[in-house]
Amino acid sequence: MAAAAAAAVTPKSAAFGARSSNLSDAYLNSICFRKSISGFRYDVERKWRNLSVQGGGRRKRGVILERENRGRRGVGLVKCTAEGIERGILTGEGGLVMPERLKVVALMACVMCLCNADRVVMSVAIVPLAAKHGWSSSFLGIVQSSFLWGYIFSSVIGGALVDKYGGKRVIAWGVALWSLATLLTPWAANHSTTSLLAIRAFFGLAEGVALPSMNILLSRWFPCNERATAVGLSMGGFHLGNVVGLVLTPIVMSSVGLSGPFILFSSLGLLWLTMWTLRVTNDPQDSRSISNSELRLIQAGKSNAPPIKKGELPPLRLLLSKMPTWAIIFANVTNNWGYFVLLSWMPVYFKTVFNVNLKQAAWFSAVPWGTMAFSGYVAGAASDYLIKEGHSLTFVRKVMQSIGFIGPGLALLCLNYAKTPVIASVYITVALSLSAFSQAGFLLNMQDIAPQYAGFLHGISNSAGTLAAIISTIGTGYFVQWLGSFQAFLTVTAGLYFVTAIFWNVYATGERVF
């Protein structure tokens, strides 16, 4: 009986012991597996820190999957998903990490500021130079326009080069050359008028690539619904360059001498160049520091226009056969006509009409450009908002351009009746502030209708606009010399604004044409 009981119990115990043994083995195996997984995770985590994977024409930098000691430093997690490495916004002692496209637009705004500041230096320096050399008002117009002689040729060539090689390299060469020309300007002025005109033409030749480079580079780095804001920020820097040039030039000249501001701004250009070559790429896909989430956001909002094939010439005849192209060309002509009249002649206007000294004239001239920088950003933000709300590109571009032309035309007509420099400055401020809305009009419309040839189209329209700027700059000098006032030329400019606004609203479109 006992033996039977023992025999009965023994199989159960054996079975239980076997099961316990199996459970123990499974538990031990589980521990070993978890340890191996933990070791593998640590190994992967350690290797991903500095891993760079190259493929598909772009490099992706590995990132740390989880920051060590994040509680102590307050740094957020960096997540890895099946789609790729997602890098969030890191917060900690260093503050926020800027998106790469914001760094690009910040550097672009800085160079556009230098671009215009280098131009404006001559608008101020020409007053003491004219007194020193005894130049007439008509010859002042020739000197002021000499910058545009080179600018008119480089716009088309520069636009085609940007389409083919990208904006980074083209604008880098432009900055290097125009900084050199800025540095040589005082020497050329003291040597001969021929040397001065030649250096100013070379200066314009180098600066002609700036706007096409900006337009193409920002179109590659920003989705469509952020592009107007990006252009607004960059052009805000461009307009602030007027403020910087008009304010600093007389101050530096009075303390250092006539060559002081030219040396200052050329040095700043070379400093910017070193930062640009190290931090920016032609395309976000080539960036080594952009996150995959930001890259996908950019690509989702970009046009899929194929790049121009090497050796292929843009179809000039085809571009000029469509009326939307001519709407852009005429808009650029009118914009440059009014812009360069005010840019080149504003200090002379305040000194001649209201008899203010050079420093006062610079301050009265600087205020409108400062407000123009802000209104350009407002125009870009408003344009992007309207697009996000579902309005068509055609509607948005027409509204923005209408404000940019009708507003300045009315303000210039009122300027004819200004009796004090303060009132005149208010009218000029209104004119320039509203003209900044053109940045969200024709300037962006090139990418809308011809994304594949936007740089070349920008060059064509900018060359036509530069020719208009030459005529208006020289024409203002002759009008003032013949008639003794600015009133007639301001009225002609206002009429041109109104006519072009009508033409734009009839023929412009936001749809892709080419």
C-alpha positions in Angstrom: 0.0 0.0 0.0 2.7 2.3 1.0 4.7 1.3 -2.0 1.7 1.9 -4.2 1.2 5.3 -2.6 4.9 6.0 -3.1 4.7 4.9 -6.7 1.7 7.1 -7.2 3.3 10.1 -5.6 6.7 9.6 -7.3 5.4 10.2 -10.9 3.6 13.4 -9.8 6.7 14.7 -7.9 8.8 13.8 -10.9 6.5 15.6 -13.2 6.3 18.6 -10.9 10.1 18.6 -10.5 10.5 18.4 -14.3 8.1 21.3 -14.7 9.9 23.3 -12.1 13.2 22.5 -13.8 11.7 23.7 -17.1 10.4 26.9 -15.5 13.7 27.5 -13.9 15.5 27.0 -17.2 13.1 29.3 -19.0 13.5 31.9 -16.3 17.3 31.7 -16.5 17.1 31.8 -20.3 14.8 34.8 -20.1 17.4 36.6 -17.9 20.2 35.7 -20.3 18.0 36.9 -23.2 17.2 40.2 -21.5 20.9 40.7 -20.7 21.9 40.0 -24.3 19.2 42.4 -25.5 20.3 45.0 -23.0 23.9 44.6 -24.1 22.8 44.8 -27.8 20.8 47.9 -27.1 23.7 49.5 -25.3 26.0 48.5 -28.2 23.6 50.0 -30.8 23.1 53.0 -28.7 26.9 53.5 -28.4 27.5 53.0 -32.1 24.7 55.3 -33.2 26.3 58.2 -31.5 28.8 58.9 -34.2 27.6 56.8 -37.0 27.3 58.4 -40.5 25.5 56.4 -43.2 26.0 57.5 -46.8 23.6 56.6 -49.5 21.1 57.9 -52.0 23.1 61.0 -52.6 22.9 62.4 -49.1 24.4 61.7 -45.6 22.3 61.0 -42.5 24.0 61.6 -39.2 23.3 59.1 -36.5 21.8 60.5 -33.3 21.7 59.2 -29.7 18.5 57.2 -29.1 18.2 58.4 -25.5 20.3 61.1 -23.8 22.1 59.9 -20.7 21.4 61.7 -17.5 18.5 63.5 -19.1 16.9 64.2 -15.7 20.0 66.1 -14.6 20.4 68.2 -17.8 16.7 68.5 -18.6 17.2 67.3 -22.2 14.3 65.7 -24.1 14.2 62.4 -25.7 15.3 61.8 -29.3 13.0 59.2 -30.8 13.7 56.5 -33.4 10.8 55.4 -35.6 10.4 52.9 -38.4 10.5 55.7 -40.9 13.8 57.1 -39.8 15.5 59.1 -37.1 13.1 61.7 -35.7 14.8 64.6 -33.9 12.6 66.7 -31.8 13.2 70.1 -30.4 15.7 69.8 -27.6 15.3 71.9 -24.5 17.9 72.3 -21.8 20.6 74.6 -20.7 21.3 75.6 -24.2 17.7 76.6 -24.9 16.0 75.6 -28.2 17.8 74.1 -31.1 16.9 76.0 -34.3 15.6 74.2 -37.3 18.1 74.1 -40.1 16.0 76.1 -42.5 15.8 78.9 -40.0 19.6 79.1 -39.8 19.6 79.3 -43.6 17.1 82.2 -43.8 19.0 84.0 -41.0 22.3 83.8 -42.9 20.4 84.9 -46.1 18.9 87.9 -44.3 22.4 88.9 -43.1 23.9 88.8 -46.6 21.0 90.6 -48.1 21.5 93.3 -45.4 25.2 93.6 -46.5 24.1 93.6 -50.2 22.0 96.7 -49.8 24.3 98.4 -47.2 27.2 98.2 -49.7 25.0 99.9 -52.3 23.8 102.6 -50.0 27.3 103.7 -48.9 27.8 105.4 -52.2 24.4 107.2 -52.0 25.7 109.0 -48.9 29.4 109.2 -49.8 28.5 110.8 -53.2 27.5 114.1 -51.4 31.1 114.9 -50.2 32.6 113.4 -53.3 30.4 115.7 -55.5 31.5 118.7 -53.4 35.1 117.7 -53.7 35.2 117.1 -57.4 32.5 119.6 -58.5 30.1 117.1 -60.1 26.8 118.4 -61.5 23.4 116.8 -60.7 23.2 115.1 -64.1 26.7 113.6 -63.5 25.6 112.4 -60.1 22.9 110.4 -61.8 25.5 108.8 -64.0 27.6 107.8 -61.1 24.6 106.5 -59.2 23.5 104.4 -62.2 27.0 103.0 -63.0 26.3 100.2 -60.4 23.4 99.1 -62.6 25.5 98.8 -65.8 27.0 95.6 -64.5 23.9 94.5 -62.6 21.8 94.4 -65.8 24.1 91.7 -67.3 24.7 89.5 -64.3 21.0 89.0 -63.5 20.3 86.7 -66.5 23.7 84.9 -66.3 23.5 84.6 -62.6 19.9 83.3 -62.7 20.9 80.6 -65.2 23.9 79.6 -63.1 21.8 79.4 -60.0 19.3 77.1 -61.8 22.2 74.8 -62.7 24.6 74.9 -59.8 22.4 76.1 -56.9 22.5 79.3 -54.9 25.2 78.5 -52.3 28.2 78.6 -54.6 26.9 81.4 -56.9 26.1 83.9 -54.1 29.4 83.0 -52.3 31.4 84.1 -55.4 29.2 87.2 -55.6 29.9 88.3 -52.0 33.6 87.8 -52.5 33.7 89.9 -55.6 31.4 92.7 -54.5 33.3 93.0 -51.1 36.5 93.5 -53.1 34.8 96.1 -55.3 33.5 97.9 -52.2 37.0 98.0 -50.8 38.5 99.5 -54.0 35.8 102.2 -54.4 37.5 105.0 -52.4 40.8 104.4 -54.3 38.9 104.5 -57.7 37.2 107.8 -56.8 40.5 109.5 -56.0 42.2 108.1 -59.1 39.7 109.1 -61.8 36.0 109.2 -62.7 36.6 106.5 -65.2 38.1 104.2 -62.6 35.1 104.9 -60.3 32.6 104.1 -63.0 34.4 100.9 -63.8 34.6 99.7 -60.2 30.9 100.6 -59.6 29.9 98.6 -62.7 32.0 95.6 -61.5 30.3 96.0 -58.1 26.9 95.7 -59.8 28.0 92.8 -61.9 28.8 90.9 -58.6 25.6 91.9 -56.8 23.4 90.8 -59.7 23.4 87.2 -58.5 22.1 88.0 -55.0 18.3 88.0 -55.6 18.2 84.9 -58.0 20.3 83.0 -55.5 18.0 84.0 -52.6 14.9 83.0 -54.5 16.1 79.6 -55.6 17.8 78.7 -52.3 14.7 79.5 -50.2 12.4 77.6 -52.6 14.6 74.5 -52.0 14.7 75.0 -48.2 11.1 76.0 -47.4 7.8 74.4 -48.2 5.3 76.4 -50.3 3.2 77.6 -47.3 6.3 79.0 -45.6 8.1 80.5 -48.6 6.5 84.0 -48.4 7.5 84.3 -44.8 11.1 83.2 -45.6 11.4 85.7 -48.4 9.9 88.4 -46.2 12.6 87.7 -43.5 15.4 87.7 -46.1 14.1 90.9 -47.8 13.6 92.4 -44.3 17.4 92.1 -44.0 17.8 93.6 -47.5 15.8 96.7 -46.4 17.5 96.9 -43.1 20.7 97.2 -45.1 19.5 100.6 -46.2 19.1 101.6 -42.6 22.5 100.3 -41.6 24.2 102.0 -44.6 22.4 105.3 -44.3 23.0 105.6 -40.5 26.5 104.2 -40.1 28.1 105.7 -43.2 28.0 109.4 -42.1 29.1 108.4 -38.6 32.1 106.3 -39.8 33.0 109.0 -42.4 33.1 111.7 -39.8 35.3 109.7 -37.4 37.5 107.6 -39.8 37.3 109.3 -43.1 35.7 108.8 -46.5 37.2 105.3 -46.9 36.0 104.1 -43.5 32.5 102.7 -44.3 33.8 101.0 -47.5 36.5 99.1 -45.4 33.9 98.2 -42.7 31.3 96.7 -45.0 33.8 94.8 -47.2 35.3 93.2 -44.0 31.8 92.2 -42.9 31.2 90.5 -46.2 34.3 88.4 -45.9 33.3 87.4 -42.4 29.9 86.3 -43.5 31.5 84.3 -46.3 33.4 82.1 -43.9 30.1 81.2 -42.0 28.2 80.6 -45.2 30.6 78.1 -46.7 30.7 76.0 -43.5 27.0 76.0 -42.6 24.8 76.0 -45.7 24.1 73.5 -48.5 22.3 74.0 -51.8 19.6 71.5 -50.9 18.3 70.2 -47.5 19.0 66.7 -48.7 22.7 67.4 -48.7 22.7 68.8 -45.2 24.5 66.8 -42.6 22.6 68.3 -39.6 19.0 68.4 -40.7 16.5 66.0 -39.0 14.4 63.6 -41.1 11.2 65.1 -39.7 12.3 68.6 -41.0 13.4 67.1 -44.3 10.1 65.4 -44.9 8.2 68.6 -44.0 10.2 70.5 -46.6 9.9 67.9 -49.3 6.1 67.5 -48.7 5.5 71.2 -49.5 7.9 71.6 -52.5 7.2 71.4 -56.2 8.5 68.4 -58.0 10.1 70.4 -60.8 13.0 68.4 -62.3 16.4 70.2 -62.4 17.7 71.6 -65.6 20.0 69.0 -67.3 23.6 69.9 -67.7 24.2 71.8 -70.9 20.5 72.5 -71.4 19.6 76.1 -72.2 16.4 77.5 -70.7 13.7 78.0 -73.4 13.8 81.9 -73.7 11.3 82.0 -76.6 8.8 79.8 -74.7 9.1 81.9 -71.6 8.5 85.1 -73.5 5.5 83.7 -75.4 3.2 83.7 -72.3 1.5 86.8 -70.8 2.2 85.8 -67.1 5.9 86.1 -67.9 5.3 89.7 -69.1 3.2 90.5 -66.1 6.3 89.6 -63.9 8.6 91.5 -66.2 6.5 94.7 -66.1 6.1 94.3 -62.3 9.8 94.1 -61.9 10.3 97.1 -64.1 7.9 99.3 -62.1 9.2 98.0 -58.8 12.9 98.8 -59.6 11.9 102.1 -61.2 10.4 103.4 -58.0 12.8 101.6 -55.6 16.0 103.0 -57.1 14.6 106.5 -57.5 14.0 106.6 -53.7 17.2 104.6 -52.9 19.6 106.7 -54.9 18.1 110.2 -54.5 16.5 110.3 -51.0 19.5 111.9 -49.2 19.9 114.4 -52.1 16.1 115.0 -52.0 16.1 115.9 -48.3 19.2 118.1 -48.6 17.9 119.9 -51.8 14.3 120.4 -50.9 14.4 120.9 -47.2 18.1 122.0 -46.8 18.9 119.5 -44.0 22.5 118.5 -43.4 23.9 115.1 -44.4 23.5 113.3 -41.0 19.9 114.5 -40.7 19.2 113.5 -44.3 20.5 110.0 -43.6 18.2 109.7 -40.6 15.2 110.9 -42.5 16.1 108.5 -45.2 16.7 105.5 -42.9 13.3 105.5 -41.1 11.3 104.4 -44.2 13.6 101.5 -44.9 13.3 100.2 -41.3 9.5 100.1 -41.6 9.8 98.5 -45.0 11.7 95.6 -43.4 8.9 95.0 -41.0 6.1 95.4 -43.5 7.8 92.9 -45.8 7.6 90.3 -43.1 3.9 91.1 -42.5 3.2 90.7 -46.2 4.9 87.3 -46.2 3.1 86.1 -43.1 -0.3 87.4 -44.4 0.4 85.7 -47.8 1.2 82.3 -46.2 -1.9 82.6 -43.9 -4.2 83.2 -46.9 -2.8 80.2 -48.7 -3.2 78.0 -45.6 -6.8 79.2 -45.3 -7.5 77.8 -48.8 -7.3 80.9 -51.0 -5.8 80.3 -54.5 -2.2 81.3 -55.3 -3.6 83.5 -58.1 -5.8 85.4 -55.7 -3.1 85.9 -53.1 -0.4 87.0 -55.6 -2.8 89.6 -57.1 -3.9 91.0 -53.8 -0.4 91.4 -52.5 0.9 93.0 -55.7 -2.1 95.4 -55.9 -1.2 96.7 -52.4 2.4 96.9 -53.4 1.7 99.2 -56.4 -1.4 101.2 -55.7 -0.3 102.1 -52.2 3.1 103.6 -53.2 1.5 105.4 -56.2 -0.9 107.3 -53.9 1.8 108.1 -51.3 4.2 109.5 -54.0 1.4 111.8 -55.3 0.9 113.1 -51.7 4.7 113.6 -51.4 4.5 116.4 -53.9 2.6 118.4 -51.3 4.8 117.8 -48.3 6.0 121.0 -46.6 8.3 119.7 -43.9 10.9 116.9 -43.9 8.9 115.1 -41.2 5.8 115.0 -43.4 7.9 114.0 -46.4 9.4 111.2 -44.4 6.0 109.9 -43.4 4.8 109.7 -47.1 8.0 108.0 -48.2 7.6 105.6 -45.2 4.1 104.7 -46.4 5.3 104.3 -50.0 8.1 102.0 -49.1 6.2 100.0 -46.5 3.4 99.2 -49.0 5.8 98.5 -51.8 7.2 95.7 -49.7 4.0 93.7 -50.4 5.5 93.1 -53.9 7.8 90.6 -52.3 4.7 88.3 -51.8 3.6 89.2 -55.4 5.8 89.1 -58.4 8.9 88.0 -56.6 7.3 84.7 -55.5 5.3 84.3 -58.7 8.4 83.3 -60.7 8.6 80.1 -58.7 4.8 79.6 -59.1 4.7 79.7 -62.9 8.1 78.3 -63.8 9.7 76.4 -60.9 12.2 74.6 -63.3 13.4 78.0 -64.7 12.7 80.3 -61.8 16.3 81.6 -61.6 16.5 82.3 -65.3 13.1 84.0 -65.3 14.2 86.1 -62.3 17.3 87.1 -64.3 15.3 88.2 -67.4 12.8 90.2 -65.3 15.5 91.7 -63.2 17.6 92.8 -66.2 14.5 94.6 -67.6 14.0 96.1 -64.1 17.6 97.1 -64.0 17.3 98.9 -67.3 14.3 100.8 -65.9 16.3 101.6 -62.8 19.1 103.1 -64.9 16.7 105.2 -66.8 14.9 106.4 -63.7 18.1 107.1 -61.8 19.7 109.1 -64.6 16.3 110.7 -65.5 15.7 112.0 -62.0 19.0 113.9 -62.2 18.2 115.5 -65.5 14.6 116.3 -64.4 15.9 118.0 -61.3 18.5 119.9 -63.2 16.1 121.1 -65.9 13.0 121.7 -63.8 14.6 122.5 -60.4 12.3 120.1 -58.5 11.4 116.4 -57.9 7.7 116.9 -58.4 7.4 115.9 -62.1 9.3 112.7 -61.8 7.4 111.6 -58.7 4.2 112.1 -60.6 5.5 110.0 -63.5 6.5 107.2 -61.1 3.1 107.2 -59.5 1.4 106.9 -62.9 3.6 103.9 -63.7 2.6 102.2 -60.5 -1.1 102.5 -61.4 -0.8 101.2 -65.0 1.3 98.2 -64.0 -1.2 97.3 -61.2 -3.9 97.0 -63.9 -1.7 94.9 -66.2 -0.8 92.6 -63.3 -4.4 91.9 -62.3 -5.4 91.1 -65.9 -2.6 88.7 -66.9 -0.9 87.3 -63.7 -1.6 83.8 -62.4 -0.5 81.6 -59.6 -0.8 78.4 -61.6 2.2 76.6 -63.1 2.7 77.6 -66.8 6.1 76.1 -67.7 
